[in-house]
């Protein structure tokens, strides 16, 4: 056991990556902020910073779970579809019961249920997570229209429901506070607990992890369920933001999340990555998105520029690894 | 006395026997409709109108969804043609259906387009997008003069990909400027036509132009996304006007009921468009002459209770008030159009 944990802490460690990757990302983020603010002084307006943070919140919430999954060498592509369905259920249950708490619980638990089903398919039926979660995405995207073909409106117009997304805790928007709490919790778990070390170990070498007494399947099940619960929570916040459950919401959101996580230095092959990197990846992508609109550029660039940034980040990562290998 | 009555009854009976087959022959037995995106509320209500009218006329009616895929659309239409539908109705995904239009003509199958024009079409049932935006723009101008101190700084939550939605936004600004000549389009963003993209894009746009006081959405989702971004930024709706377009589903009714700034809806009555498409299909089947563009009516709905003139809502389902909608007189021609003719 000690050997496998040491192995997880040596070559593909968060520490070694942390010595390089965040610095590059912080410099990139700073350069972006300076460049955009030269183009438009509105960039540093409090309301714009608040808007960026609010946009980051949804991506960061799921991104925290996705980082753990990717480090464990698994992926969940159903999170966007799960978000939409969870938002519909949260709104529907809120309408039926008149209770925002029950609606919120139903939406989040639905996300967890999707995560559990994904976990069973991947760990018990041994279907690759890429395939299993693409299938789950398709089932959820179709299933949500069987559930309701129309958007589910906030029929009772409960202000508490919209407060989930538009409310403030002091000067901090509620979604930002929620994202911060989740980020800190997952950060502590990943960096400072045995469970976090197991995640790296399982992602680095599952066979070795198993031989040393770990149960990789059980650990992956937990990670799928956690990611699902976080997708449910994001779905709830998104439904609250739109004041309705929208069946088409969240399309492509999984790619935004994965792009941010990869940009943050997490390896698709597992065993490597940090939550700090994910936070920076989320911030960089959202600053780019915001900057394109603030500068009045063509919005198609919102797809083009992050694509280029991710390729550059992946290349820098390869360069860093080669340097580390020497 | 009985003899003339008997003769009259015999004549009436003969006429009735002659009339029934004649009436039946003038009605298509089966109409197939290929929609481009059945999951959108607009098309769900178009289909609702079509089903209602087809049922009234005793016509079997079937729907297939292309789900925004032109290949799927062509394949579904060809299936209908091979199964021998009497009339085909299509909402084009894009110009990729032009060869299909030609094949339908060659095979003598009447084809009605709904929503968007393509080359070589026989006829199309659609609202005038520019005019719809224009009508709402005039109402927005009146509102701006009366409640916003004559100022109009507009954020258009648009969809530049589609010519129809671009026309709506142009119409809105032109209509607005007839009342407020110095109205300014402060921000023209791509909201993707869906609420979450509209919300995300509007969030940054509102930060860029803090003095916006009118949000125009090219559809209801865009307007609602823009409004939600406004609310999320913690601003008051006191000096804001939100204008939606489409009247697609329940969303705009909820917004008009509950959101203080959501005052104007450029309603396009999808049920009526579906209803008219079926009537046009019957006319084509009977080889009657029809115009290239049959205009479906639109109207600017103003104020919190304005929608009640055209819709009623019960059990979270809206029902169109046909009498009120049928009283609307659409223009014979659109002020501007993107049609290739």
Interface residues (C-beta under 8 A of the other chain):
Chain A: X40 X42 X45 X47 X48 X50 X51 X52 X54 X55 X145 X149 X150 X151 X153 X154 X155 X157 X162 X165 X166 X168 X173 X238 X241 X242 X243 X244 X246 X247 X248 X249 X250 X251 X289 X290 X293 X294 X296 X299
Chain B: X39 X41 X44 X189 X190 X194 X195 X196 X199 X200 X201 X203 X204 X205 X206 X207 X208 X210 X221 X224 X225 X228 X229 X231 X232 X233 X234 X249 X250 X251 X254 X258 X316
